[in-house]
């Protein structure tokens, strides 16, 4: 079992309860920069996405968090996704990045649907088995 408890976490996406989203939202694009001095190869470093999603209202609502990766920060591909939610409620989930598919650039994408979209607030944190930073460049 891998330990994530003593490692750095970083906020990937935050939609506050005071201003919930009711349309599909692409989070900010960030580059993952593993620490080069930790005696761990980048390929061995593992990442998880810890999510808390609050789905409210809507008619036949759907809400799903998708983790996307990119080699250049411009062209995006889905690399992991959370469970598609089809009802109102508070949902916590850990999304596995399938480490071999994680690309240098990453972002979270909240995909909403239904006859009438729900309102969603959420937080997405990245945790890792090794130190890392997020960069906008």
C-alpha positions, 0 to 999 in steps of 0.5 A, a space after each residue: 500500500 502506498 502512503 500519501 499522508 506525508 506528501 504535498 497536496 495541491 488544489 487543482 480545481 475549486 468551485 465554491 458553494 457561494 458560486 456553484 457551476 451550472 454548466 460544464 467547466 474546464 479548470 485551469 491548466 497546470 504543469 506537474 513538476 516533480 521534485 528532482 532531488 527526492 531520489 525517486 524517478 518521476 515514472 515511479 511517483 504516483 498521483 491521486 485526485 481527491 474530490 468532494 462534489 456537492 450536486 444540488 437541483 436539476 432535472 435528471 441531473 448528471 455530474 462527472 469529474 474528468 481528469 485531462 492530460 496534455 503534452 503541450 497544454 493545448 490539446 487535451 485527452 481524458 486520462 481518468 474520470 470519476 463516477 457519473 452522479 445522477 442524483 443530488 448529494 454530497 460525494 467524495 471520491 479518490 480518482 486514480 490517475 492510472 500513473 502511466 497515463 498522466 501527462 505533463 499538463 493536467 486539468 480537471 473538467 466538470 461535465 454537467 448534463 440533464 434536462 436541467 443542469 444541477 448546481 455543483 460546488 467542488 474541490 479537487 486536490 492532487 496528492 502524490 507519493 512524492 513532492 511536486 509543484 504545480 506551475 502555470 507555465 
